[in-house]
């Protein structure tokens, strides 16, 4: 599964040479960012009293939906 890379890449600069070593800083991935952005809309559409599938919490179901949306956004950005 692709993460889309870093959401907010920051170049890592070598203090000895001043050259950029990497643009892949640790932190939030683009997938995480998209999921977080989708979360409020998903939560707003969950009807009161919604019951998730057996063995899952409503939080699990909402989080899975957010990441499904994030994955779709990453796929769409590659087209």
SVG drawing of the C-alpha trace seen along z (x, -y; Angstrom):
<svg xmlns="http://www.w3.org/2000/svg" viewBox="-30 -25 61 35">
<polyline fill="none" stroke="black" stroke-width="0.4" points="0.0,0.0 1.3,-3.4 1.4,-6.2 1.8,-9.0 5.1,-9.9 5.5,-12.6 2.7,-15.1 5.0,-18.0 8.5,-16.9 11.4,-18.8 14.8,-18.4 17.4,-17.0 20.6,-19.1 24.0,-17.9 25.5,-20.4 29.0,-19.5 28.5,-20.2 25.2,-22.1 24.0,-19.7 20.5,-18.2 20.7,-14.5 17.0,-13.6 13.6,-15.1 11.9,-12.2 11.6,-13.4 9.8,-11.4 6.3,-12.4 2.8,-12.3 2.3,-10.6 0.1,-12.1 -2.2,-9.1 -2.5,-10.1 -3.1,-13.7 -5.9,-12.8 -7.5,-10.5 -7.4,-13.2 -8.9,-15.7 -11.8,-13.2 -12.6,-12.4 -14.8,-15.3 -17.1,-14.7 -17.3,-11.0 -18.1,-11.7 -20.8,-14.2 -22.6,-11.5 -22.6,-8.7 -26.3,-8.6 -26.9,-8.5 -27.3,-4.9 -25.2,-3.4 -23.9,0.0 -20.7,1.3 -20.1,4.9 -19.7,7.4 -16.2,7.3 -15.6,3.7 -16.2,0.4 -17.7,-2.6 -14.3,-4.3 -12.8,-1.4 -15.4,-1.7 -15.0,-5.4 -11.1,-5.2 -11.3,-2.5 -13.6,-4.7 -11.2,-7.6 -8.3,-5.6 -10.4,-4.1 -11.1,-7.7 -7.4,-8.6 -6.4,-5.6 -8.9,-6.7 -7.5,-10.2 -4.0,-8.9 -5.1,-6.7 -7.0,-9.6 -3.9,-11.8 -1.9,-9.4 -4.4,-9.4"/>
</svg>
